[in-house]
Amino acid sequence: MLTLELDIQTEKRFSKLLNIHGSNYANLINSLFDYRINELNKGIRNIELDFTAFEKKYKIKSSDFYNNYINGLFGDDSHNDDFMIWSGEYESYIEFQQELKQLL
């Protein structure tokens, strides 16, 4: 048995979601999981598209780039805007994959 203590606003919002799912808690929970899984998959796919562009431009795999980046092997180039974006996306990519693994 699961008991939730919600503030009034959150309880109202939860009730609306529950009503949409026919007052079936299992359907609601499964729907929330499916939604999050789909969002993570979309995020992963979008990051992979960005990886392709960076890898083509710099001729290095994203995993190799990231290892070099965190180990400071790019020197002054580490402040390159592309490198900062790429490293941030790589970290998000790893986080998304880890969360997805936990949900599946």
Phi, psi and omega per residue, in radians:
M1 nan 2.351 -3.141
L2 -1.955 2.275 3.099
T3 -2.098 2.286 3.141
L4 -2.025 2.413 3.013
E5 -1.897 1.920 -3.063
L6 -2.088 2.577 3.003
D7 -1.251 2.904 -3.013
I8 -1.039 -0.791 -3.121
Q9 -1.085 -0.775 3.135
T10 -1.157 -0.680 3.105
E11 -1.078 -0.719 3.116
K12 -1.119 -0.762 3.129
R13 -1.133 -0.710 3.102
F14 -1.089 -0.736 3.131
S15 -1.076 -0.690 3.099
K16 -1.079 -0.799 3.097
L17 -1.079 -0.732 -3.138
L18 -1.103 -0.718 3.111
N19 -1.095 -0.683 3.107
I20 -1.046 -0.543 -3.104
H21 -1.740 0.461 3.049
G22 1.140 0.540 -3.123
S23 1.004 0.433 -3.139
N24 -1.819 1.887 -3.085
Y25 -1.040 -0.715 -3.123
A26 -1.091 -0.752 3.114
N27 -1.097 -0.721 3.134
L28 -1.097 -0.863 -3.118
I29 -1.096 -0.780 3.120
N30 -1.096 -0.670 3.106
S31 -1.112 -0.729 3.111
L32 -1.121 -0.716 3.092
F33 -1.117 -0.825 3.138
D34 -1.034 -0.730 3.133
Y35 -1.071 -0.848 -3.115
R36 -1.112 -0.724 3.114
I37 -1.071 -0.771 3.119
N38 -1.109 -0.716 3.122
E39 -1.141 -0.716 3.097
L40 -1.117 -0.756 3.121
N41 -1.087 -0.717 3.093
K42 -1.110 -0.762 3.119
G43 -1.072 -0.764 3.122
I44 -1.072 -0.784 -3.126
R45 -1.110 -0.743 3.125
N46 -1.120 -0.707 3.099
I47 -1.139 -0.703 3.114
E48 -1.065 -0.627 3.075
L49 -1.129 -0.722 3.076
D50 -1.126 -0.707 3.102
F51 -0.992 -0.773 -3.118
T52 -1.003 -0.766 3.137
A53 -1.142 -0.796 3.124
F54 -1.122 -0.752 -3.110
E55 -1.117 -0.661 3.107
K56 -1.188 -0.754 -3.099
K57 -1.167 -0.744 -3.033
Y58 -1.834 -0.059 3.069
K59 0.967 0.843 3.078
I60 -2.634 2.473 3.091
K61 -1.147 2.611 -3.113
S62 -1.056 -0.720 -3.138
S63 -1.130 -0.712 3.102
D64 -1.174 -0.753 3.092
F65 -0.968 -0.861 -3.049
Y66 -1.104 -0.754 3.105
N67 -1.050 -0.754 3.105
N68 -1.146 -0.703 -3.095
Y69 -1.112 -0.860 -3.096
I70 -1.244 -0.341 3.091
N71 -1.616 0.117 3.054
G72 1.230 0.422 -3.067
L73 -1.400 -0.069 3.134
F74 -1.694 -0.054 3.106
G75 0.956 -2.265 -3.119
D76 -1.116 -0.466 3.130
D77 -1.160 -0.244 -3.119
S78 -1.132 -0.272 3.108
H79 -1.598 0.038 3.061
N80 -1.008 2.316 -3.123
D81 -0.990 -0.745 3.117
D82 -1.029 -0.741 -3.092
F83 -1.160 -0.677 3.118
M84 -1.171 -0.729 3.102
I85 -1.135 -0.834 -3.112
W86 -1.037 -0.774 -3.133
S87 -1.163 -0.680 3.093
G88 -1.130 -0.723 3.098
E89 -1.144 -0.638 3.121
Y90 -1.113 -0.734 3.107
E91 -1.119 -0.726 3.083
S92 -1.098 -0.723 3.131
Y93 -1.000 -0.817 3.129
I94 -1.120 -0.776 3.124
E95 -1.077 -0.770 3.124
F96 -1.070 -0.767 3.137
Q97 -1.100 -0.725 3.132
Q98 -1.136 -0.763 3.124
E99 -1.125 -0.761 3.133
L100 -1.029 -0.748 3.121
K101 -1.051 -0.698 3.122
Q102 -1.169 -0.579 -3.087
L103 -1.424 -0.382 -3.093
L104 -1.576 nan nan
